[in-house]
Amino acid sequence: MRPRAHEISKTVAELTPLDAPAKAIVGQVTKLLPAGPVKDVVSGVPIGHALHPLLTDVPIGTWTSATILDLVGGESSRQASEALIGVGILAAVPTAVSGFSDWADSEYGHDDIRRIGMAHAVANVGALVLYGASLLARRRGSRGAGVMLGLAGAAALSAGGWLGGDLAYAHGLGVDQTVFHPEPSDWTAVLDASMLVDDRPTAATAGDVPIMVIRRNGTLRALADRCTHRGGPLSEGEIVGDCIQCPWHQSRFRLDDGSVEQGPATFPQPVLDVRERDGKIEVKAR
């Protein structure tokens, strides 16, 4: 049986009233963060994986530390608690931006991710508001109210963190979508050479692994067809320069080595060795 907590996730994933505000937010995020260098940084392309989980360490760490000081730190820790809450509030802004960006790039065709991501955002924004109110109450001399608001913020933060973990570990958000694809170790025929048209990506399979093959400038290239970002079919994408562009979120991968030319993908695309032999296109793991 699935853990009871998974039933909560399932219930959230069925909350259709979340669709309208979620789609509106996704539209705005897409407009504010178009494809380009800034988007790549927010997505985490330079560091090789999503930036958002790294940024969450700061607000989670500072707010949790402030809560611990509130409970066991005594009178001497009041100033430190306020400072920690303030740092967490400042860090929450870029953290939220990166989270909204990842979510907007991942809900394509996935109602469950749209709704769970919306609930995740609501919980975390709620935590930000509660900790902000907590800091304001403390500055006005109402430490007791500030501590209670901080505890409520910690509860909201915990709920948001659990939903974020569910998105990553139960729904694969932010993970390499090709990591469990076993590429053939020996040369394997995947399609007839006559099926290839120059500069046109073609879908094939090597066992159970989807492959994209293309002949460009007389050279054969083969990449995993499933985009590392969210599994979009590269064989349905467009050739842009020396890259293949995913049709779902416009990630671009170089055809020669699979490296990321443009995000939001952060993981390179697996590349296979490819050859033509006896009228067949054959591939094997590089």
C-alpha positions as a Markdown table, in Angstrom:
| # | Residue | x | y | z |
|---|---|---|---|---|
| 1 | Met | 0.0 | 0.0 | 0.0 |
| 2 | Arg | 1.1 | 3.6 | -0.7 |
| 3 | Pro | 1.9 | 5.7 | 2.4 |
| 4 | Arg | -1.0 | 7.7 | 3.6 |
| 5 | Ala | 0.9 | 10.9 | 2.8 |
| 6 | His | 0.7 | 10.0 | -0.9 |
| 7 | Glu | -3.1 | 10.2 | -0.6 |
| 8 | Ile | -2.7 | 13.9 | 0.3 |
| 9 | Ser | -0.7 | 14.4 | -2.9 |
| 10 | Lys | -3.3 | 12.6 | -4.9 |
| 11 | Thr | -6.0 | 14.7 | -3.5 |
| 12 | Val | -4.1 | 17.9 | -4.3 |
| 13 | Ala | -3.5 | 16.7 | -7.8 |
| 14 | Glu | -7.3 | 16.4 | -8.3 |
| 15 | Leu | -8.1 | 20.0 | -7.2 |
| 16 | Thr | -9.2 | 21.4 | -10.6 |
| 17 | Pro | -10.0 | 24.9 | -9.1 |
| 18 | Leu | -6.2 | 25.4 | -9.0 |
| 19 | Asp | -6.0 | 25.2 | -12.8 |
| 20 | Ala | -7.1 | 28.8 | -13.6 |
| 21 | Pro | -4.8 | 30.7 | -11.3 |
| 22 | Ala | -2.0 | 28.3 | -12.1 |
| 23 | Lys | -2.3 | 28.8 | -15.9 |
| 24 | Ala | -2.4 | 32.6 | -15.4 |
| 25 | Ile | 0.8 | 32.5 | -13.3 |
| 26 | Val | 2.5 | 30.2 | -15.8 |
| 27 | Gly | 1.7 | 32.7 | -18.6 |
| 28 | Gln | 3.1 | 35.6 | -16.7 |
| 29 | Val | 6.3 | 33.7 | -15.7 |
| 30 | Thr | 6.8 | 32.7 | -19.3 |
| 31 | Lys | 6.5 | 36.3 | -20.4 |
| 32 | Leu | 8.8 | 37.7 | -17.7 |
| 33 | Leu | 11.5 | 34.9 | -18.2 |
| 34 | Pro | 11.8 | 34.2 | -21.9 |
| 35 | Ala | 14.5 | 31.9 | -23.2 |
| 36 | Gly | 18.0 | 33.4 | -22.9 |
| 37 | Pro | 20.9 | 33.8 | -20.6 |
| 38 | Val | 18.9 | 35.1 | -17.6 |
| 39 | Lys | 16.5 | 32.2 | -17.9 |
| 40 | Asp | 19.4 | 29.8 | -18.1 |
| 41 | Val | 20.9 | 31.1 | -14.9 |
| 42 | Val | 17.5 | 30.9 | -13.1 |
| 43 | Ser | 17.0 | 27.4 | -14.4 |
| 44 | Gly | 20.5 | 26.3 | -13.2 |
| 45 | Val | 22.1 | 25.5 | -16.6 |
| 46 | Pro | 25.6 | 26.9 | -15.5 |
| 47 | Ile | 25.7 | 24.6 | -12.4 |
| 48 | Gly | 24.4 | 21.4 | -14.1 |
| 49 | His | 21.2 | 20.9 | -12.2 |
| 50 | Ala | 18.2 | 22.9 | -11.0 |
| 51 | Leu | 19.1 | 26.1 | -9.0 |
| 52 | His | 15.9 | 26.1 | -7.0 |
| 53 | Pro | 16.7 | 23.3 | -4.5 |
| 54 | Leu | 20.1 | 24.9 | -3.7 |
| 55 | Leu | 18.4 | 28.3 | -3.0 |
| 56 | Thr | 15.8 | 26.8 | -0.7 |
| 57 | Asp | 18.6 | 25.9 | 1.8 |
| 58 | Val | 18.8 | 29.5 | 2.9 |
| 59 | Pro | 15.2 | 30.3 | 3.9 |
| 60 | Ile | 14.7 | 26.9 | 5.2 |
| 61 | Gly | 17.9 | 27.0 | 7.2 |
| 62 | Thr | 17.5 | 30.5 | 8.6 |
| 63 | Trp | 13.8 | 30.2 | 9.4 |
| 64 | Thr | 14.3 | 26.8 | 11.1 |
| 65 | Ser | 17.2 | 28.2 | 13.1 |
| 66 | Ala | 15.1 | 31.2 | 14.2 |
| 67 | Thr | 12.3 | 28.8 | 15.3 |
| 68 | Ile | 14.8 | 26.7 | 17.4 |
| 69 | Leu | 16.1 | 29.9 | 19.0 |
| 70 | Asp | 12.6 | 31.0 | 19.8 |
| 71 | Leu | 11.9 | 27.7 | 21.6 |
| 72 | Val | 15.2 | 27.1 | 23.4 |
| 73 | Gly | 17.4 | 30.2 | 23.0 |
| 74 | Gly | 16.1 | 32.4 | 25.8 |
| 75 | Glu | 16.1 | 36.2 | 26.0 |
| 76 | Ser | 19.7 | 36.5 | 24.6 |
| 77 | Ser | 18.7 | 35.0 | 21.3 |
| 78 | Arg | 15.9 | 37.5 | 20.4 |
| 79 | Gln | 18.1 | 39.7 | 18.2 |
| 80 | Ala | 19.6 | 36.6 | 16.4 |
| 81 | Ser | 16.1 | 35.3 | 15.7 |
| 82 | Glu | 15.1 | 38.5 | 14.1 |
| 83 | Ala | 18.3 | 38.6 | 12.0 |
| 84 | Leu | 17.7 | 35.1 | 10.8 |
| 85 | Ile | 14.1 | 35.7 | 9.9 |
| 86 | Gly | 15.2 | 38.8 | 7.9 |
| 87 | Val | 17.8 | 36.9 | 6.0 |
| 88 | Gly | 15.3 | 34.2 | 5.2 |
| 89 | Ile | 12.8 | 36.8 | 3.8 |
| 90 | Leu | 15.4 | 38.3 | 1.5 |
| 91 | Ala | 16.6 | 34.8 | 0.3 |
| 92 | Ala | 13.0 | 33.8 | -0.3 |
| 93 | Val | 12.6 | 36.2 | -3.3 |
| 94 | Pro | 15.2 | 34.6 | -5.6 |
| 95 | Thr | 14.2 | 31.2 | -4.4 |
| 96 | Ala | 10.6 | 31.8 | -5.4 |
| 97 | Val | 11.6 | 33.2 | -8.8 |
| 98 | Ser | 13.6 | 30.0 | -9.6 |
| 99 | Gly | 10.8 | 27.8 | -8.3 |
| 100 | Phe | 8.1 | 29.5 | -10.4 |
| 101 | Ser | 10.4 | 29.3 | -13.4 |
| 102 | Asp | 11.0 | 25.5 | -13.0 |
| 103 | Trp | 7.3 | 24.9 | -12.4 |
| 104 | Ala | 6.3 | 27.0 | -15.5 |
| 105 | Asp | 8.7 | 24.9 | -17.6 |
| 106 | Ser | 7.4 | 21.6 | -16.3 |
| 107 | Glu | 3.6 | 21.6 | -16.2 |
| 108 | Tyr | 3.2 | 21.0 | -19.9 |
| 109 | Gly | 0.6 | 18.3 | -20.3 |
| 110 | His | 0.8 | 17.4 | -16.6 |
| 111 | Asp | -2.3 | 18.4 | -14.6 |
| 112 | Asp | -0.9 | 16.8 | -11.4 |
| 113 | Ile | 2.3 | 18.9 | -11.6 |
| 114 | Arg | 0.4 | 22.1 | -12.3 |
| 115 | Arg | -1.8 | 21.6 | -9.3 |
| 116 | Ile | 0.7 | 20.2 | -6.8 |
| 117 | Gly | 3.1 | 23.0 | -7.9 |
| 118 | Met | 0.4 | 25.6 | -7.2 |
| 119 | Ala | -0.2 | 24.2 | -3.7 |
| 120 | His | 3.6 | 24.1 | -3.1 |
| 121 | Ala | 3.8 | 27.8 | -4.1 |
| 122 | Val | 0.8 | 28.8 | -1.9 |
| 123 | Ala | 2.3 | 27.1 | 1.1 |
| 124 | Asn | 5.7 | 28.7 | 0.6 |
| 125 | Val | 4.3 | 32.1 | -0.1 |
| 126 | Gly | 2.2 | 31.6 | 3.1 |
| 127 | Ala | 5.3 | 30.9 | 5.0 |
| 128 | Leu | 6.9 | 34.1 | 3.7 |
| 129 | Val | 3.9 | 36.2 | 4.7 |
| 130 | Leu | 3.8 | 34.6 | 8.2 |
| 131 | Tyr | 7.5 | 35.1 | 8.8 |
| 132 | Gly | 7.2 | 38.7 | 7.5 |
| 133 | Ala | 4.4 | 39.3 | 10.0 |
| 134 | Ser | 6.4 | 37.6 | 12.7 |
| 135 | Leu | 9.3 | 39.9 | 12.1 |
| 136 | Leu | 7.0 | 43.0 | 12.1 |
| 137 | Ala | 5.4 | 41.9 | 15.4 |
| 138 | Arg | 8.8 | 41.4 | 17.0 |
| 139 | Arg | 10.0 | 44.9 | 15.9 |
| 140 | Arg | 6.8 | 46.4 | 17.4 |
| 141 | Gly | 7.5 | 44.7 | 20.7 |
| 142 | Ser | 5.0 | 41.8 | 20.5 |
| 143 | Arg | 7.5 | 39.0 | 20.8 |
| 144 | Gly | 4.9 | 36.4 | 21.9 |
| 145 | Ala | 2.8 | 37.1 | 18.8 |
| 146 | Gly | 5.9 | 37.1 | 16.7 |
| 147 | Val | 6.9 | 33.6 | 18.0 |
| 148 | Met | 3.4 | 32.2 | 17.3 |
| 149 | Leu | 3.4 | 33.6 | 13.8 |
| 150 | Gly | 6.9 | 32.1 | 13.3 |
| 151 | Leu | 5.6 | 28.7 | 14.4 |
| 152 | Ala | 2.7 | 29.0 | 11.9 |
| 153 | Gly | 5.3 | 29.9 | 9.2 |
| 154 | Ala | 7.3 | 26.9 | 10.1 |
| 155 | Ala | 4.2 | 24.7 | 9.7 |
| 156 | Ala | 3.5 | 26.3 | 6.2 |
| 157 | Leu | 7.2 | 25.8 | 5.3 |
| 158 | Ser | 7.0 | 22.2 | 6.2 |
| 159 | Ala | 3.9 | 21.6 | 4.1 |
| 160 | Gly | 5.5 | 23.4 | 1.2 |
| 161 | Gly | 8.7 | 21.4 | 1.6 |
| 162 | Trp | 6.8 | 18.1 | 1.6 |
| 163 | Leu | 5.0 | 19.0 | -1.6 |
| 164 | Gly | 8.3 | 20.1 | -3.2 |
| 165 | Gly | 9.7 | 16.7 | -2.3 |
| 166 | Asp | 6.7 | 15.0 | -3.8 |
| 167 | Leu | 7.2 | 16.9 | -7.1 |
| 168 | Ala | 10.9 | 15.9 | -7.3 |
| 169 | Tyr | 10.7 | 12.3 | -6.1 |
| 170 | Ala | 7.2 | 11.1 | -7.0 |
| 171 | His | 6.8 | 13.1 | -10.2 |
| 172 | Gly | 10.4 | 13.4 | -11.4 |
| 173 | Leu | 10.5 | 17.2 | -11.5 |
| 174 | Gly | 14.1 | 18.5 | -11.9 |
| 175 | Val | 15.7 | 15.1 | -12.5 |
| 176 | Asp | 17.4 | 13.7 | -15.7 |
| 177 | Gln | 14.6 | 12.0 | -17.6 |
| 178 | Thr | 17.1 | 9.7 | -19.4 |
| 179 | Val | 19.0 | 8.5 | -16.4 |
| 180 | Phe | 17.5 | 5.0 | -16.3 |
| 181 | His | 17.6 | 4.4 | -20.1 |
| 182 | Pro | 20.0 | 1.5 | -20.8 |
| 183 | Glu | 21.7 | 2.3 | -24.1 |
| 184 | Pro | 22.8 | -0.7 | -26.2 |
| 185 | Ser | 26.4 | -1.7 | -25.6 |
| 186 | Asp | 26.7 | -3.3 | -29.0 |
| 187 | Trp | 25.9 | -2.1 | -32.4 |
| 188 | Thr | 22.1 | -2.3 | -32.8 |
| 189 | Ala | 20.1 | -1.6 | -36.0 |
| 190 | Val | 17.4 | 0.9 | -35.4 |
| 191 | Leu | 16.0 | 1.8 | -38.8 |
| 192 | Asp | 16.6 | 1.6 | -42.6 |
| 193 | Ala | 19.0 | 4.2 | -43.9 |
| 194 | Ser | 16.5 | 5.0 | -46.7 |
| 195 | Met | 14.1 | 6.5 | -44.0 |
| 196 | Leu | 16.5 | 9.3 | -43.3 |
| 197 | Val | 15.9 | 12.7 | -44.9 |
| 198 | Asp | 18.8 | 15.2 | -44.7 |
| 199 | Asp | 18.3 | 17.7 | -41.8 |
| 200 | Arg | 15.1 | 16.0 | -40.6 |
| 201 | Pro | 15.1 | 14.4 | -37.1 |
| 202 | Thr | 13.8 | 10.8 | -37.2 |
| 203 | Ala | 12.5 | 8.7 | -34.3 |
| 204 | Ala | 13.8 | 5.2 | -33.8 |
| 205 | Thr | 14.2 | 2.7 | -31.0 |
| 206 | Ala | 17.1 | 0.7 | -29.7 |
| 207 | Gly | 15.4 | -2.0 | -27.7 |
| 208 | Asp | 13.1 | 0.0 | -25.4 |
| 209 | Val | 15.1 | 3.2 | -25.6 |
| 210 | Pro | 13.8 | 5.9 | -27.9 |
| 211 | Ile | 16.5 | 7.4 | -30.2 |
| 212 | Met | 16.6 | 10.4 | -32.5 |
| 213 | Val | 18.7 | 10.0 | -35.6 |
| 214 | Ile | 19.6 | 12.8 | -38.1 |
| 215 | Arg | 21.9 | 13.1 | -41.1 |
| 216 | Arg | 23.2 | 16.7 | -41.2 |
| 217 | Asn | 25.9 | 17.9 | -43.7 |
| 218 | Gly | 26.6 | 14.3 | -44.6 |
| 219 | Thr | 27.2 | 13.3 | -41.0 |
| 220 | Leu | 25.1 | 11.0 | -38.9 |
| 221 | Arg | 24.2 | 12.0 | -35.4 |
| 222 | Ala | 22.2 | 10.0 | -32.8 |
| 223 | Leu | 20.9 | 11.3 | -29.4 |
| 224 | Ala | 18.4 | 9.9 | -26.9 |
| 225 | Asp | 15.0 | 11.1 | -28.2 |
| 226 | Arg | 13.5 | 11.7 | -24.7 |
| 227 | Cys | 14.6 | 15.2 | -23.6 |
| 228 | Thr | 16.5 | 15.2 | -20.3 |
| 229 | His | 14.3 | 18.1 | -19.0 |
| 230 | Arg | 10.8 | 16.7 | -19.1 |
| 231 | Gly | 10.9 | 13.9 | -21.7 |
| 232 | Gly | 9.8 | 15.9 | -24.8 |
| 233 | Pro | 10.4 | 14.1 | -28.1 |
| 234 | Leu | 13.4 | 15.6 | -29.8 |
| 235 | Ser | 12.5 | 13.9 | -33.0 |
| 236 | Glu | 9.6 | 16.3 | -33.3 |
| 237 | Gly | 11.8 | 19.3 | -32.6 |
| 238 | Glu | 13.5 | 21.8 | -34.9 |
| 239 | Ile | 17.1 | 22.1 | -36.0 |
| 240 | Val | 18.5 | 25.5 | -34.9 |
| 241 | Gly | 22.1 | 25.9 | -36.1 |
| 242 | Asp | 24.0 | 22.9 | -34.9 |
| 243 | Cys | 21.4 | 22.1 | -32.2 |
| 244 | Ile | 18.2 | 20.2 | -31.8 |
| 245 | Gln | 15.4 | 22.2 | -30.1 |
| 246 | Cys | 12.9 | 20.4 | -27.9 |
| 247 | Pro | 9.3 | 21.1 | -29.0 |
| 248 | Trp | 8.0 | 21.3 | -25.4 |
| 249 | His | 10.1 | 23.9 | -23.6 |
| 250 | Gln | 12.7 | 24.9 | -26.3 |
| 251 | Ser | 15.7 | 23.5 | -24.7 |
| 252 | Arg | 18.6 | 23.2 | -27.2 |
| 253 | Phe | 21.2 | 20.5 | -27.3 |
| 254 | Arg | 24.3 | 20.3 | -29.6 |
| 255 | Leu | 24.1 | 17.5 | -32.0 |
| 256 | Asp | 27.7 | 16.5 | -31.8 |
| 257 | Asp | 28.1 | 16.1 | -28.0 |
| 258 | Gly | 24.6 | 16.6 | -26.5 |
| 259 | Ser | 25.7 | 19.6 | -24.4 |
| 260 | Val | 23.0 | 22.1 | -23.3 |
| 261 | Glu | 23.1 | 25.2 | -25.6 |
| 262 | Gln | 19.9 | 26.7 | -24.1 |
| 263 | Gly | 17.8 | 25.8 | -21.1 |
| 264 | Pro | 15.6 | 25.2 | -19.2 |
| 265 | Ala | 17.3 | 21.7 | -19.5 |
| 266 | Thr | 20.3 | 21.4 | -17.1 |
| 267 | Phe | 21.5 | 17.9 | -18.0 |
| 268 | Pro | 23.2 | 17.1 | -21.3 |
| 269 | Gln | 21.4 | 14.9 | -23.8 |
| 270 | Pro | 22.9 | 11.3 | -24.1 |
| 271 | Val | 24.8 | 10.9 | -27.4 |
| 272 | Leu | 25.2 | 7.5 | -29.1 |
| 273 | Asp | 27.8 | 6.4 | -31.7 |
| 274 | Val | 26.0 | 5.9 | -35.0 |
| 275 | Arg | 26.9 | 4.3 | -38.4 |
| 276 | Glu | 25.4 | 3.1 | -41.6 |
| 277 | Arg | 26.0 | -0.5 | -42.5 |
| 278 | Asp | 24.3 | -2.6 | -45.2 |
| 279 | Gly | 21.5 | -0.1 | -45.6 |
| 280 | Lys | 20.8 | 0.0 | -41.9 |
| 281 | Ile | 21.4 | 2.7 | -39.3 |
| 282 | Glu | 23.1 | 1.2 | -36.2 |
| 283 | Val | 23.8 | 2.8 | -32.9 |
| 284 | Lys | 25.5 | 1.9 | -29.6 |
| 285 | Ala | 26.4 | 3.6 | -26.4 |
| 286 | Arg | 29.3 | 6.1 | -26.7 |
